[in-house]
Amino acid sequence: MNKLHEYFNLIEKIDYFIQKGETGSPKELAEKLSICERSVYSYIGFMKSELHAPIVYDFQLKSYSYQKNGKLELGWENIKKSLKKSNGQKPVLCEEYTLN
């Protein structure tokens, strides 16, 4: 597995634990991911700054969480374009998105 793939794989795992509310403390998350605690802070920082993930740490729950509803998607998205007519009007360009 190359480094970039490992990096994105870890981001997806962090996202999974955040969505489930099961990150635990940064130290516990590091143990779950088999990385050091400092790396947890780096990944979370990257997700917040570069991916604009609204991540916060909830001290009462002792877990990271998202401040807003949404989802993190890493991967290629296919766009299918087609012309559709509705109620006898002019054709409308429609785009359908599917994830690989």
FINU-761754 format. One record per atom (N, C-alpha, C, O): residue in three letters; atom name; z, x, y. Coordinates in pm, whole numbers, plus 32768, in hexadecimal, padded with zeros to 4 digits. Layout:
<sepa type="ALA" atom="CA" z="Z" x="X" y="Y"/>
...
This chain:
<sepa type="MET" atom="N" z="8000" x="8056" y="7F8A"/>
<sepa type="MET" atom="CA" z="8000" x="8000" y="8000"/>
<sepa type="MET" atom="C" z="8000" x="805B" y="807C"/>
<sepa type="MET" atom="O" z="8051" x="80B7" y="8085"/>
<sepa type="ASN" atom="N" z="7FA6" x="8041" y="80DA"/>
<sepa type="ASN" atom="CA" z="7FA2" x="8096" y="8151"/>
<sepa type="ASN" atom="C" z="800E" x="806C" y="81B4"/>
<sepa type="ASN" atom="O" z="8049" x="8000" y="81A8"/>
<sepa type="LYS" atom="N" z="8026" x="80C1" y="8214"/>
<sepa type="LYS" atom="CA" z="8094" x="80AD" y="8275"/>
<sepa type="LYS" atom="C" z="8084" x="802C" y="82C5"/>
<sepa type="LYS" atom="O" z="80E6" x="7FE4" y="82DB"/>
<sepa type="LEU" atom="N" z="800C" x="800F" y="82F1"/>
<sepa type="LEU" atom="CA" z="7FF5" x="7F96" y="8340"/>
<sepa type="LEU" atom="C" z="8015" x="7F19" y="82EE"/>
<sepa type="LEU" atom="O" z="8052" x="7EBB" y="831F"/>
<sepa type="HIS" atom="N" z="7FEA" x="7F19" y="8271"/>
<sepa type="HIS" atom="CA" z="8006" x="7EA7" y="8219"/>
<sepa type="HIS" atom="C" z="809D" x="7E99" y="8204"/>
<sepa type="HIS" atom="O" z="80D1" x="7E29" y="8206"/>
<sepa type="GLU" atom="N" z="80E3" x="7F06" y="81F1"/>
<sepa type="GLU" atom="CA" z="8175" x="7F04" y="81E2"/>
<sepa type="GLU" atom="C" z="81B7" x="7ECB" y="8260"/>
<sepa type="GLU" atom="O" z="8215" x="7E7C" y="8258"/>
<sepa type="TYR" atom="N" z="8185" x="7EF5" y="82D4"/>
<sepa type="TYR" atom="CA" z="81BC" x="7EC8" y="8354"/>
<sepa type="TYR" atom="C" z="81B1" x="7E30" y="8361"/>
<sepa type="TYR" atom="O" z="8213" x="7DED" y="8380"/>
<sepa type="PHE" atom="N" z="8138" x="7DFB" y="8349"/>
<sepa type="PHE" atom="CA" z="8124" x="7D6A" y="8354"/>
<sepa type="PHE" atom="C" z="816F" x="7D1E" y="82E6"/>
<sepa type="PHE" atom="O" z="819F" x="7CAF" y="82FE"/>
<sepa type="ASN" atom="N" z="817A" x="7D58" y="8271"/>
<sepa type="ASN" atom="CA" z="81C5" x="7D1B" y="8205"/>
<sepa type="ASN" atom="C" z="8258" x="7D0A" y="822D"/>
<sepa type="ASN" atom="O" z="8295" x="7CA2" y="8212"/>
<sepa type="LEU" atom="N" z="8291" x="7D70" y="826C"/>
<sepa type="LEU" atom="CA" z="831B" x="7D67" y="829A"/>
<sepa type="LEU" atom="C" z="832B" x="7CFF" y="8308"/>
<sepa type="LEU" atom="O" z="838F" x="7CB6" y="830B"/>
<sepa type="ILE" atom="N" z="82CB" x="7CF6" y="8362"/>
<sepa type="ILE" atom="CA" z="82D1" x="7C91" y="83CC"/>
<sepa type="ILE" atom="C" z="82CF" x="7C05" y="838E"/>
<sepa type="ILE" atom="O" z="8319" x="7BAD" y="83BA"/>
<sepa type="GLU" atom="N" z="827B" x="7BF1" y="832A"/>
<sepa type="GLU" atom="CA" z="8275" x="7B6F" y="82E7"/>
<sepa type="GLU" atom="C" z="82F9" x="7B50" y="82A1"/>
<sepa type="GLU" atom="O" z="8325" x="7ADD" y="82A2"/>
<sepa type="LYS" atom="N" z="8339" x="7BB3" y="8265"/>
<sepa type="LYS" atom="CA" z="83BA" x="7B9F" y="8223"/>
<sepa type="LYS" atom="C" z="8427" x="7B7C" y="828A"/>
<sepa type="LYS" atom="O" z="8479" x="7B23" y="8274"/>
<sepa type="ILE" atom="N" z="8426" x="7BC3" y="82FA"/>
<sepa type="ILE" atom="CA" z="8488" x="7BA6" y="8364"/>
<sepa type="ILE" atom="C" z="8474" x="7B17" y="8395"/>
<sepa type="ILE" atom="O" z="84D5" x="7ACD" y="83A6"/>
<sepa type="ASP" atom="N" z="83F7" x="7AF2" y="83AC"/>
<sepa type="ASP" atom="CA" z="83D9" x="7A69" y="83D8"/>
<sepa type="ASP" atom="C" z="840C" x="7A04" y="8371"/>
<sepa type="ASP" atom="O" z="8446" x="799F" y="8398"/>
<sepa type="TYR" atom="N" z="83F9" x="7A1E" y="82F2"/>
<sepa type="TYR" atom="CA" z="8428" x="79C4" y="8289"/>
<sepa type="TYR" atom="C" z="84BF" x="79B1" y="8292"/>
<sepa type="TYR" atom="O" z="84F0" x="7940" y="828F"/>
<sepa type="PHE" atom="N" z="8509" x="7A1F" y="829D"/>
<sepa type="PHE" atom="CA" z="859B" x="7A16" y="82A5"/>
<sepa type="PHE" atom="C" z="85C8" x="79CF" y="8325"/>
<sepa type="PHE" atom="O" z="862A" x="7984" y="8323"/>
<sepa type="ILE" atom="N" z="8580" x="79E6" y="8394"/>
<sepa type="ILE" atom="CA" z="85A2" x="79A1" y="8411"/>
<sepa type="ILE" atom="C" z="858B" x="790B" y="8400"/>
<sepa type="ILE" atom="O" z="85E0" x="78BA" y="8425"/>
<sepa type="GLN" atom="N" z="8517" x="78E4" y="83C9"/>
<sepa type="GLN" atom="CA" z="84F7" x="7856" y="83B6"/>
<sepa type="GLN" atom="C" z="8561" x="7812" y="835F"/>
<sepa type="GLN" atom="O" z="8583" x="779E" y="8377"/>
<sepa type="LYS" atom="N" z="8594" x="7859" y="82FB"/>
<sepa type="LYS" atom="CA" z="85F7" x="7820" y="829F"/>
<sepa type="LYS" atom="C" z="8685" x="7829" y="82D7"/>
<sepa type="LYS" atom="O" z="86E1" x="77ED" y="829F"/>
<sepa type="GLY" atom="N" z="8698" x="7873" y="8346"/>
<sepa type="GLY" atom="CA" z="871D" x="7886" y="837E"/>
<sepa type="GLY" atom="C" z="8774" x="78DE" y="8326"/>
<sepa type="GLY" atom="O" z="87EE" x="78CE" y="8320"/>
<sepa type="GLU" atom="N" z="8732" x="793D" y="82E1"/>
<sepa type="GLU" atom="CA" z="8778" x="7990" y="827E"/>
<sepa type="GLU" atom="C" z="876D" x="7A25" y="829A"/>
<sepa type="GLU" atom="O" z="8770" x="7A76" y="823D"/>
<sepa type="THR" atom="N" z="8761" x="7A4B" y="831A"/>
<sepa type="THR" atom="CA" z="8757" x="7ADB" y="8335"/>
<sepa type="THR" atom="C" z="87DE" x="7B1F" y="8324"/>
<sepa type="THR" atom="O" z="87E5" x="7B91" y="82F7"/>
<sepa type="GLY" atom="N" z="8848" x="7AD8" y="8348"/>
<sepa type="GLY" atom="CA" z="88CA" x="7B1A" y="834C"/>
<sepa type="GLY" atom="C" z="88CC" x="7B79" y="83C3"/>
<sepa type="GLY" atom="O" z="8878" x="7B6F" y="841D"/>
<sepa type="SER" atom="N" z="892B" x="7BD3" y="83C3"/>
<sepa type="SER" atom="CA" z="8934" x="7C36" y="842F"/>
<sepa type="SER" atom="C" z="88C0" x="7C98" y="8423"/>
<sepa type="SER" atom="O" z="887E" x="7C9C" y="83BC"/>
<sepa type="PRO" atom="N" z="88A7" x="7CE7" y="848C"/>
<sepa type="PRO" atom="CA" z="883D" x="7D4D" y="8481"/>
<sepa type="PRO" atom="C" z="8853" x="7DAA" y="8409"/>
<sepa type="PRO" atom="O" z="87F4" x="7DD2" y="83C5"/>
<sepa type="LYS" atom="N" z="88D0" x="7DCC" y="83EF"/>
<sepa type="LYS" atom="CA" z="88EE" x="7E23" y="837D"/>
<sepa type="LYS" atom="C" z="88CD" x="7DDD" y="82F8"/>
<sepa type="LYS" atom="O" z="8894" x="7E1B" y="829E"/>
<sepa type="GLU" atom="N" z="88EF" x="7D5D" y="82ED"/>
<sepa type="GLU" atom="CA" z="88D0" x="7D11" y="8274"/>
<sepa type="GLU" atom="C" z="8839" x="7D00" y="8262"/>
<sepa type="GLU" atom="O" z="8806" x="7D09" y="81F2"/>
<sepa type="LEU" atom="N" z="87F3" x="7CE7" y="82D0"/>
<sepa type="LEU" atom="CA" z="8762" x="7CDB" y="82C9"/>
<sepa type="LEU" atom="C" z="8723" x="7D5E" y="829C"/>
<sepa type="LEU" atom="O" z="86C6" x="7D5F" y="824C"/>
<sepa type="ALA" atom="N" z="8756" x="7DCC" y="82D0"/>
<sepa type="ALA" atom="CA" z="8724" x="7E50" y="82A8"/>
<sepa type="ALA" atom="C" z="8734" x="7E64" y="8211"/>
<sepa type="ALA" atom="O" z="86DB" x="7E98" y="81CF"/>
<sepa type="GLU" atom="N" z="87A6" x="7E3A" y="81DC"/>
<sepa type="GLU" atom="CA" z="87BE" x="7E47" y="814C"/>
<sepa type="GLU" atom="C" z="875D" x="7DF0" y="80FC"/>
<sepa type="GLU" atom="O" z="872B" x="7E1B" y="8094"/>
<sepa type="LYS" atom="N" z="8743" x="7D76" y="812C"/>
<sepa type="LYS" atom="CA" z="86E6" x="7D1D" y="80E7"/>
<sepa type="LYS" atom="C" z="8659" x="7D57" y="80E3"/>
<sepa type="LYS" atom="O" z="860F" x="7D43" y="8083"/>
<sepa type="LEU" atom="N" z="8635" x="7D9E" y="814D"/>
<sepa type="LEU" atom="CA" z="85AD" x="7DD4" y="815B"/>
<sepa type="LEU" atom="C" z="85A1" x="7E64" y="812A"/>
<sepa type="LEU" atom="O" z="8534" x="7E9C" y="8127"/>
<sepa type="SER" atom="N" z="8612" x="7EA1" y="8104"/>
<sepa type="SER" atom="CA" z="8616" x="7F2E" y="80D9"/>
<sepa type="SER" atom="C" z="85E3" x="7F8C" y="8146"/>
<sepa type="SER" atom="O" z="8598" x="7FE9" y="812B"/>
<sepa type="ILE" atom="N" z="860D" x="7F71" y="81C1"/>
<sepa type="ILE" atom="CA" z="85EE" x="7FC8" y="8232"/>
<sepa type="ILE" atom="C" z="8670" x="7FE4" y="827C"/>
<sepa type="ILE" atom="O" z="86D6" x="7FA7" y="825F"/>
<sepa type="CYS" atom="N" z="866C" x="8040" y="82DC"/>
<sepa type="CYS" atom="CA" z="86E6" x="805E" y="8327"/>
<sepa type="CYS" atom="C" z="86F8" x="7FF6" y="8397"/>
<sepa type="CYS" atom="O" z="8699" x="7FB4" y="83C0"/>
<sepa type="GLU" atom="N" z="8774" x="7FEA" y="83C7"/>
<sepa type="GLU" atom="CA" z="8794" x="7F88" y="842E"/>
<sepa type="GLU" atom="C" z="8744" x="7FA1" y="84AD"/>
<sepa type="GLU" atom="O" z="871A" x="7F43" y="84F1"/>
<sepa type="ARG" atom="N" z="872F" x="801F" y="84CD"/>
<sepa type="ARG" atom="CA" z="86E1" x="8041" y="8545"/>
<sepa type="ARG" atom="C" z="8653" x="8008" y="853C"/>
<sepa type="ARG" atom="O" z="861B" x="7FDB" y="859F"/>
<sepa type="SER" atom="N" z="861A" x="800C" y="84C2"/>
<sepa type="SER" atom="CA" z="8593" x="7FD4" y="84AF"/>
<sepa type="SER" atom="C" z="8591" x="7F3E" y="84C6"/>
<sepa type="SER" atom="O" z="852F" x="7F08" y="84FA"/>
<sepa type="VAL" atom="N" z="85FC" x="7EF9" y="84A0"/>
<sepa type="VAL" atom="CA" z="8605" x="7E69" y="84BA"/>
<sepa type="VAL" atom="C" z="85F6" x="7E50" y="854F"/>
<sepa type="VAL" atom="O" z="85A9" x="7DF9" y="8579"/>
<sepa type="TYR" atom="N" z="863F" x="7E9B" y="85A0"/>
<sepa type="TYR" atom="CA" z="8636" x="7E8A" y="8631"/>
<sepa type="TYR" atom="C" z="85A8" x="7EA7" y="8663"/>
<sepa type="TYR" atom="O" z="8577" x="7E64" y="86BE"/>
<sepa type="SER" atom="N" z="8566" x="7F0A" y="8628"/>
<sepa type="SER" atom="CA" z="84DC" x="7F2B" y="8650"/>
<sepa type="SER" atom="C" z="847C" x="7EBA" y="862E"/>
<sepa type="SER" atom="O" z="8429" x="7E94" y="8681"/>
<sepa type="TYR" atom="N" z="8487" x="7E86" y="85B5"/>
<sepa type="TYR" atom="CA" z="842F" x="7E18" y="858C"/>
<sepa type="TYR" atom="C" z="8447" x="7D9B" y="85E0"/>
<sepa type="TYR" atom="O" z="83E7" x="7D5C" y="860E"/>
<sepa type="ILE" atom="N" z="84C4" x="7D78" y="85F4"/>
<sepa type="ILE" atom="CA" z="84E4" x="7D03" y="8646"/>
<sepa type="ILE" atom="C" z="84B0" x="7D17" y="86D4"/>
<sepa type="ILE" atom="O" z="8477" x="7CBA" y="870F"/>
<sepa type="GLY" atom="N" z="84C2" x="7D8E" y="870B"/>
<sepa type="GLY" atom="CA" z="8490" x="7DAD" y="8790"/>
<sepa type="GLY" atom="C" z="83F9" x="7D9F" y="8799"/>
<sepa type="GLY" atom="O" z="83C4" x="7D69" y="87FA"/>
<sepa type="PHE" atom="N" z="83B2" x="7DD1" y="8733"/>
<sepa type="PHE" atom="CA" z="8320" x="7DC4" y="872E"/>
<sepa type="PHE" atom="C" z="82F7" x="7D31" y="8728"/>
<sepa type="PHE" atom="O" z="829D" x="7D06" y="8770"/>
<sepa type="MET" atom="N" z="833B" x="7CE5" y="86D4"/>
<sepa type="MET" atom="CA" z="8319" x="7C58" y="86C5"/>
<sepa type="MET" atom="C" z="832E" x="7C0D" y="8748"/>
<sepa type="MET" atom="O" z="82E0" x="7BB4" y="876B"/>
<sepa type="LYS" atom="N" z="8397" x="7C30" y="8791"/>
<sepa type="LYS" atom="CA" z="83B3" x="7BEF" y="8811"/>
<sepa type="LYS" atom="C" z="8350" x="7C19" y="887D"/>
<sepa type="LYS" atom="O" z="831B" x="7BC4" y="88C4"/>
<sepa type="SER" atom="N" z="8338" x="7C9B" y="8889"/>
<sepa type="SER" atom="CA" z="82E5" x="7CCC" y="88F8"/>
<sepa type="SER" atom="C" z="824F" x="7CBE" y="88E1"/>
<sepa type="SER" atom="O" z="8206" x="7C9A" y="893D"/>
<sepa type="GLU" atom="N" z="8222" x="7CD9" y="8868"/>
<sepa type="GLU" atom="CA" z="8192" x="7CDA" y="884E"/>
<sepa type="GLU" atom="C" z="815D" x="7C58" y="8813"/>
<sepa type="GLU" atom="O" z="80EC" x="7C30" y="882E"/>
<sepa type="LEU" atom="N" z="81AF" x="7C15" y="87C3"/>
<sepa type="LEU" atom="CA" z="8184" x="7B98" y="8784"/>
<sepa type="LEU" atom="C" z="81BC" x="7B1E" y="87CC"/>
<sepa type="LEU" atom="O" z="819F" x="7AAC" y="87A7"/>
<sepa type="HIS" atom="N" z="820C" x="7B37" y="8833"/>
<sepa type="HIS" atom="CA" z="8248" x="7ACE" y="8886"/>
<sepa type="HIS" atom="C" z="829B" x="7A6A" y="8835"/>
<sepa type="HIS" atom="O" z="82A1" x="79F4" y="8856"/>
<sepa type="ALA" atom="N" z="82DB" x="7A9C" y="87CC"/>
<sepa type="ALA" atom="CA" z="8332" x="7A47" y="877A"/>
<sepa type="ALA" atom="C" z="83B6" x="7A31" y="87C5"/>
<sepa type="ALA" atom="O" z="83F7" x="7A92" y="87EC"/>
<sepa type="PRO" atom="N" z="83DE" x="79B4" y="87D9"/>
<sepa type="PRO" atom="CA" z="8457" x="7997" y="8825"/>
<sepa type="PRO" atom="C" z="84D6" x="79A8" y="87CF"/>
<sepa type="PRO" atom="O" z="851C" x="7947" y="87B1"/>
<sepa type="ILE" atom="N" z="84F1" x="7A23" y="87A9"/>
<sepa type="ILE" atom="CA" z="8560" x="7A42" y="874E"/>
<sepa type="ILE" atom="C" z="85DF" x="7A5B" y="879E"/>
<sepa type="ILE" atom="O" z="85E0" x="7AA2" y="8802"/>
<sepa type="VAL" atom="N" z="864C" x="7A1E" y="876E"/>
<sepa type="VAL" atom="CA" z="86D1" x="7A35" y="87A6"/>
<sepa type="VAL" atom="C" z="8731" x="7A4B" y="8732"/>
<sepa type="VAL" atom="O" z="8716" x="7A24" y="86C0"/>
<sepa type="TYR" atom="N" z="87A1" x="7A8B" y="8750"/>
<sepa type="TYR" atom="CA" z="8808" x="7A9B" y="86EA"/>
<sepa type="TYR" atom="C" z="8877" x="7A38" y="8707"/>
<sepa type="TYR" atom="O" z="88AE" x="7A35" y="8775"/>
<sepa type="ASP" atom="N" z="8898" x="79E5" y="86A5"/>
<sepa type="ASP" atom="CA" z="8902" x="7981" y="86B2"/>
<sepa type="ASP" atom="C" z="8983" x="79BD" y="867B"/>
<sepa type="ASP" atom="O" z="8992" x="79CD" y="8601"/>
<sepa type="PHE" atom="N" z="89E0" x="79DD" y="86D4"/>
<sepa type="PHE" atom="CA" z="8A5C" x="7A1E" y="86AA"/>
<sepa type="PHE" atom="C" z="8AB6" x="79C2" y="8658"/>
<sepa type="PHE" atom="O" z="8B05" x="79F2" y="8606"/>
<sepa type="GLN" atom="N" z="8AAC" x="7940" y="866C"/>
<sepa type="GLN" atom="CA" z="8AFD" x="78E3" y="861D"/>
<sepa type="GLN" atom="C" z="8AC9" x="78D9" y="858E"/>
<sepa type="GLN" atom="O" z="8B17" x="78DA" y="852F"/>
<sepa type="LEU" atom="N" z="8A45" x="78D0" y="8580"/>
<sepa type="LEU" atom="CA" z="8A08" x="78C8" y="84FB"/>
<sepa type="LEU" atom="C" z="89FA" x="7951" y="84B9"/>
<sepa type="LEU" atom="O" z="89E6" x="795C" y="8440"/>
<sepa type="LYS" atom="N" z="8A04" x="79BA" y="850C"/>
<sepa type="LYS" atom="CA" z="89EF" x="7A44" y="84DD"/>
<sepa type="LYS" atom="C" z="8966" x="7A52" y="849C"/>
<sepa type="LYS" atom="O" z="8958" x="7A85" y="842D"/>
<sepa type="SER" atom="N" z="8901" x="7A23" y="84E6"/>
<sepa type="SER" atom="CA" z="8878" x="7A28" y="84B6"/>
<sepa type="SER" atom="C" z="8818" x="7A23" y="852C"/>
<sepa type="SER" atom="O" z="8838" x="79E9" y="8594"/>
<sepa type="TYR" atom="N" z="87A3" x="7A60" y="851B"/>
<sepa type="TYR" atom="CA" z="873A" x="7A50" y="857F"/>
<sepa type="TYR" atom="C" z="86FE" x="79C5" y="856F"/>
<sepa type="TYR" atom="O" z="8701" x="798B" y="8502"/>
<sepa type="SER" atom="N" z="86C8" x="798E" y="85DC"/>
<sepa type="SER" atom="CA" z="8683" x="790F" y="85D7"/>
<sepa type="SER" atom="C" z="8618" x="790D" y="8642"/>
<sepa type="SER" atom="O" z="8614" x="7963" y="869A"/>
<sepa type="TYR" atom="N" z="85C0" x="78AA" y="8639"/>
<sepa type="TYR" atom="CA" z="855A" x="7895" y="869F"/>
<sepa type="TYR" atom="C" z="858F" x="782E" y="8703"/>
<sepa type="TYR" atom="O" z="85C8" x="77C9" y="86DB"/>
<sepa type="GLN" atom="N" z="857A" x="7849" y="8784"/>
<sepa type="GLN" atom="CA" z="85A6" x="77ED" y="87ED"/>
<sepa type="GLN" atom="C" z="854E" x="7771" y="87F6"/>
<sepa type="GLN" atom="O" z="857A" x="7709" y="8825"/>
<sepa type="LYS" atom="N" z="84D2" x="777D" y="87C8"/>
<sepa type="LYS" atom="CA" z="8472" x="770F" y="87D1"/>
<sepa type="LYS" atom="C" z="8437" x="76F5" y="8748"/>
<sepa type="LYS" atom="O" z="8436" x="774E" y="86F2"/>
<sepa type="ASN" atom="N" z="8406" x="767B" y="8734"/>
<sepa type="ASN" atom="CA" z="83BD" x="765D" y="86B9"/>
<sepa type="ASN" atom="C" z="8335" x="769F" y="86BF"/>
<sepa type="ASN" atom="O" z="82F7" x="76A8" y="8729"/>
<sepa type="GLY" atom="N" z="8307" x="76CD" y="864F"/>
<sepa type="GLY" atom="CA" z="8285" x="770F" y="8647"/>
<sepa type="GLY" atom="C" z="827F" x="7761" y="85C8"/>
<sepa type="GLY" atom="O" z="82D9" x="775A" y="8574"/>
<sepa type="LYS" atom="N" z="8216" x="77AE" y="85BC"/>
<sepa type="LYS" atom="CA" z="820D" x="7806" y="8547"/>
<sepa type="LYS" atom="C" z="81BF" x="7883" y="856A"/>
<sepa type="LYS" atom="O" z="8168" x="7883" y="85C0"/>
<sepa type="LEU" atom="N" z="81E1" x="78EB" y="8525"/>
<sepa type="LEU" atom="CA" z="81A2" x="796C" y="8536"/>
<sepa type="LEU" atom="C" z="8133" x="7976" y="84CE"/>
<sepa type="LEU" atom="O" z="814B" x="795F" y="8458"/>
<sepa type="GLU" atom="N" z="80BB" x="7998" y="84F9"/>
<sepa type="GLU" atom="CA" z="804C" x="79A5" y="849D"/>
<sepa type="GLU" atom="C" z="800C" x="7A2E" y="84AD"/>
<sepa type="GLU" atom="O" z="7FE3" x="7A55" y="851B"/>
<sepa type="LEU" atom="N" z="8004" x="7A75" y="843F"/>
<sepa type="LEU" atom="CA" z="7FC2" x="7AF6" y="843C"/>
<sepa type="LEU" atom="C" z="7F51" x="7AEB" y="83D6"/>
<sepa type="LEU" atom="O" z="7F6A" x="7AD5" y="8360"/>
<sepa type="GLY" atom="N" z="7ED9" x="7AFB" y="8403"/>
<sepa type="GLY" atom="CA" z="7E68" x="7AF1" y="83A7"/>
<sepa type="GLY" atom="C" z="7DEE" x="7AB9" y="83EC"/>
<sepa type="GLY" atom="O" z="7DF4" x="7A8C" y="845F"/>
<sepa type="TRP" atom="N" z="7D82" x="7ABD" y="83A7"/>
<sepa type="TRP" atom="CA" z="7D03" x="7A8E" y="83DC"/>
<sepa type="TRP" atom="C" z="7CFC" x="79F8" y="83D2"/>
<sepa type="TRP" atom="O" z="7D29" x="79BD" y="836F"/>
<sepa type="GLU" atom="N" z="7CC5" x="79B9" y="8437"/>
<sepa type="GLU" atom="CA" z="7CB5" x="7929" y="843A"/>
<sepa type="GLU" atom="C" z="7C20" x="790B" y="8445"/>
<sepa type="GLU" atom="O" z="7BE0" x="7933" y="84A6"/>
<sepa type="ASN" atom="N" z="7BE8" x="78C4" y="83E2"/>
<sepa type="ASN" atom="CA" z="7B5B" x="789D" y="83E5"/>
<sepa type="ASN" atom="C" z="7B49" x="7823" y="843F"/>
<sepa type="ASN" atom="O" z="7B9C" x="77C9" y="8440"/>
<sepa type="ILE" atom="N" z="7ADE" x="7823" y="8488"/>
<sepa type="ILE" atom="CA" z="7ABF" x="77B1" y="84DF"/>
<sepa type="ILE" atom="C" z="7A3A" x="7777" y="84B0"/>
<sepa type="ILE" atom="O" z="79D4" x="77BB" y="84AE"/>
<sepa type="LYS" atom="N" z="7A3E" x="76F8" y="848B"/>
<sepa type="LYS" atom="CA" z="79C5" x="76B2" y="8462"/>
<sepa type="LYS" atom="C" z="799A" x="765A" y="84D6"/>
<sepa type="LYS" atom="O" z="79E5" x="7602" y="8501"/>
<sepa type="LYS" atom="N" z="7924" x="7671" y="8508"/>
<sepa type="LYS" atom="CA" z="78F1" x="7622" y="8579"/>
<sepa type="LYS" atom="C" z="788D" x="75BC" y="8545"/>
<sepa type="LYS" atom="O" z="7839" x="75DB" y="84F0"/>
<sepa type="SER" atom="N" z="7896" x="7544" y="8579"/>
<sepa type="SER" atom="CA" z="7839" x="74DC" y="8551"/>
<sepa type="SER" atom="C" z="7828" x="7479" y="85C4"/>
<sepa type="SER" atom="O" z="787B" x="7470" y="861E"/>
<sepa type="LEU" atom="N" z="77BB" x="7431" y="85BF"/>
<sepa type="LEU" atom="CA" z="77A1" x="73C8" y="8622"/>
<sepa type="LEU" atom="C" z="77C7" x="7343" y="85E3"/>
<sepa type="LEU" atom="O" z="779D" x="7324" y="8573"/>
<sepa type="LYS" atom="N" z="7815" x="72F5" y="862A"/>
<sepa type="LYS" atom="CA" z="783E" x="7272" y="85F8"/>
<sepa type="LYS" atom="C" z="781F" x="7208" y="8661"/>
<sepa type="LYS" atom="O" z="782F" x="721F" y="86D9"/>
<sepa type="LYS" atom="N" z="77F2" x="7195" y="8632"/>
<sepa type="LYS" atom="CA" z="77D8" x="7125" y="868C"/>
<sepa type="LYS" atom="C" z="7848" x="70C0" y="867B"/>
<sepa type="LYS" atom="O" z="7878" x="70A9" y="860C"/>
<sepa type="SER" atom="N" z="7871" x="7086" y="86EA"/>
<sepa type="SER" atom="CA" z="78D7" x="701E" y="86DF"/>
<sepa type="SER" atom="C" z="78AE" x="6FA7" y="8733"/>
<sepa type="SER" atom="O" z="7891" x="6FB5" y="87AA"/>
<sepa type="ASN" atom="N" z="78AB" x="6F33" y="86F9"/>
<sepa type="ASN" atom="CA" z="788E" x="6EB4" y="873D"/>
<sepa type="ASN" atom="C" z="780D" x="6EB6" y="878D"/>
<sepa type="ASN" atom="O" z="7808" x="6E83" y="87FD"/>
<sepa type="GLY" atom="N" z="77A3" x="6EF1" y="8756"/>
<sepa type="GLY" atom="CA" z="7722" x="6EF0" y="8798"/>
<sepa type="GLY" atom="C" z="7717" x="6F4A" y="8812"/>
<sepa type="GLY" atom="O" z="76B2" x="6F44" y="8858"/>
<sepa type="GLN" atom="N" z="777C" x="6F9C" y="882C"/>
<sepa type="GLN" atom="CA" z="7777" x="6FF6" y="889F"/>
<sepa type="GLN" atom="C" z="772F" x="7077" y="887A"/>
<sepa type="GLN" atom="O" z="7704" x="7089" y="8808"/>
<sepa type="LYS" atom="N" z="7722" x="70CF" y="88DC"/>
<sepa type="LYS" atom="CA" z="76E3" x="7151" y="88C4"/>
<sepa type="LYS" atom="C" z="7733" x="719F" y="885C"/>
<sepa type="LYS" atom="O" z="77AC" x="718E" y="8850"/>
<sepa type="PRO" atom="N" z="76EE" x="71F7" y="8811"/>
<sepa type="PRO" atom="CA" z="7735" x="724B" y="87B0"/>
<sepa type="PRO" atom="C" z="779C" x="72A5" y="87F7"/>
<sepa type="PRO" atom="O" z="7786" x="72D5" y="8866"/>
<sepa type="VAL" atom="N" z="780B" x="72B8" y="87B4"/>
<sepa type="VAL" atom="CA" z="7877" x="730A" y="87EA"/>
<sepa type="VAL" atom="C" z="788B" x="7382" y="878E"/>
<sepa type="VAL" atom="O" z="788E" x="7373" y="8714"/>
<sepa type="LEU" atom="N" z="7897" x="73F7" y="87C9"/>
<sepa type="LEU" atom="CA" z="78AF" x="7470" y="8779"/>
<sepa type="LEU" atom="C" z="7940" x="7470" y="874D"/>
<sepa type="LEU" atom="O" z="799C" x="746D" y="87A0"/>
<sepa type="CYS" atom="N" z="7955" x="7474" y="86CB"/>
<sepa type="CYS" atom="CA" z="79DD" x="7474" y="8694"/>
<sepa type="CYS" atom="C" z="79F5" x="74F8" y="864D"/>
<sepa type="CYS" atom="O" z="799C" x="752E" y="860C"/>
<sepa type="GLU" atom="N" z="7A6D" x="752B" y="8659"/>
<sepa type="GLU" atom="CA" z="7A93" x="75A5" y="8614"/>
<sepa type="GLU" atom="C" z="7B04" x="7586" y="85B5"/>
<sepa type="GLU" atom="O" z="7B67" x="7549" y="85DC"/>
<sepa type="GLU" atom="N" z="7AF5" x="75B0" y="8538"/>
<sepa type="GLU" atom="CA" z="7B5D" x="759E" y="84D3"/>
<sepa type="GLU" atom="C" z="7B91" x="7628" y="84AD"/>
<sepa type="GLU" atom="O" z="7B42" x="7682" y="848D"/>
<sepa type="TYR" atom="N" z="7C14" x="7638" y="84B1"/>
<sepa type="TYR" atom="CA" z="7C50" x="76B9" y="8493"/>
<sepa type="TYR" atom="C" z="7C8E" x="76B7" y="8408"/>
<sepa type="TYR" atom="O" z="7CD5" x="7659" y="83E4"/>
<sepa type="THR" atom="N" z="7C70" x="771E" y="83BC"/>
<sepa type="THR" atom="CA" z="7CAE" x="772D" y="8338"/>
<sepa type="THR" atom="C" z="7CDE" x="77BC" y="8329"/>
<sepa type="THR" atom="O" z="7C9C" x="781A" y="8356"/>
<sepa type="LEU" atom="N" z="7D50" x="77CC" y="82EB"/>
<sepa type="LEU" atom="CA" z="7D85" x="7851" y="82D1"/>
<sepa type="LEU" atom="C" z="7D59" x="7883" y="824A"/>
<sepa type="LEU" atom="O" z="7D51" x="7836" y="81EB"/>
<sepa type="ASN" atom="N" z="7D3E" x="7902" y="8242"/>
<sepa type="ASN" atom="CA" z="7D1F" x="7941" y="81C0"/>
<sepa type="ASN" atom="C" z="7D9E" x="7966" y="817A"/>
<sepa type="ASN" atom="O" z="7D9A" x="799C" y="810B"/>
